[in-house]
Amino acid sequence: QQMWEAAIQYTINTQEEVVGAVTEDERTSLTAYFGYKMENWGAGARYEMYTESFAPAADADTDTITLTGYYDVDQNARIKLELGMMSGEDNAFFDDEGLANEDGTMFYGVAAMYRF
């Protein structure tokens, strides 16, 4: 049995505060997911965009692309792999020396899951 799946989520949150000065804080996120499932394996791709605006300060934008794959060993056990690439508008990620000099990073994950 094979199946395609897709999901899209959009969120916006605006907040205004008056504490000595008028400031506005706005957060926006967009997530899109596409996946394919077979009998005992599946693969998916997810895109996430996150924007945060601080008036009068600068904006903070990040984009993430994540690739996921899994294999069902039996009806209760699953092995899952994930590879992601994240990029930002500013140097928000740390380099090997612990300084915020990078505008992107990669991450990966491996999981063995068991359902009870």
C-alpha positions in Angstrom: 0.0 0.0 0.0 1.5 3.3 -1.0 0.4 6.8 0.0 1.3 10.4 -0.7 0.8 13.1 2.0 1.1 16.8 2.2 0.6 19.5 4.8 1.0 23.3 4.9 0.8 25.5 8.0 1.0 29.3 8.1 1.1 31.2 11.4 1.4 35.0 12.2 1.5 36.6 15.6 1.7 40.4 16.1 2.3 41.9 19.5 2.5 45.6 20.4 3.9 46.8 23.7 4.1 50.2 25.3 6.8 50.4 28.0 8.3 53.8 27.7 8.3 53.5 23.9 6.1 51.9 21.3 7.5 48.6 20.0 6.0 46.0 17.7 7.0 42.4 17.6 5.9 40.2 14.7 6.5 36.5 14.1 5.6 34.6 11.0 6.2 31.0 10.1 5.4 28.8 7.1 5.9 25.0 7.0 5.3 22.7 4.1 5.6 19.0 4.3 5.5 16.3 1.5 5.9 12.6 2.1 5.6 9.2 0.5 4.9 6.0 2.3 5.2 2.4 1.1 4.5 -0.8 3.1 7.5 -0.6 5.4 9.4 2.5 4.5 8.8 6.1 3.8 10.5 9.4 2.9 9.6 13.0 3.3 10.8 16.6 2.8 9.9 19.6 5.0 10.5 23.3 4.4 10.2 25.8 7.3 10.5 29.5 7.1 10.6 31.6 10.3 10.7 35.5 10.4 10.8 37.6 13.5 10.7 41.4 13.4 11.5 43.6 16.3 10.8 47.3 15.9 13.0 49.3 15.9 15.7 46.5 15.9 16.7 44.2 13.1 14.8 41.2 11.7 15.7 37.6 12.2 15.0 35.2 9.4 15.8 31.5 9.1 15.0 28.8 6.5 15.2 25.1 7.1 15.0 22.1 4.7 14.8 18.7 6.3 14.9 15.3 4.5 13.6 12.3 6.5 13.5 8.6 5.8 12.4 5.6 7.8 12.2 1.9 7.6 9.8 -0.3 9.7 11.7 -3.3 11.0 8.5 -4.9 12.2 5.1 -3.6 13.4 6.7 -2.0 16.5 10.2 -1.1 15.6 11.3 1.7 13.3 14.7 3.2 12.2 14.6 6.8 11.2 17.2 9.1 9.6 17.0 12.9 9.3 19.2 15.4 7.5 18.6 19.1 7.7 20.1 22.3 6.4 19.4 25.6 8.1 20.3 29.1 6.9 19.8 32.5 8.4 20.0 36.1 7.2 22.5 37.1 9.8 25.5 35.3 11.3 23.4 33.5 14.0 25.2 30.2 14.0 28.4 29.3 15.8 31.6 28.3 14.1 34.3 25.8 15.4 35.8 28.6 17.6 32.4 29.4 19.3 31.9 32.7 17.5 28.6 33.6 15.7 30.2 33.8 12.3 28.2 31.4 10.3 25.0 32.0 8.3 24.0 28.4 8.0 24.4 24.9 9.6 23.7 21.3 8.9 22.3 18.7 11.3 21.5 15.0 11.2 19.7 12.6 13.4 19.5 8.8 13.7 16.8 7.2 15.8 15.7 3.7 16.7 12.1 3.8 17.9 10.0 1.1 19.5 6.2 1.2 20.1 4.8 -0.4 23.2 
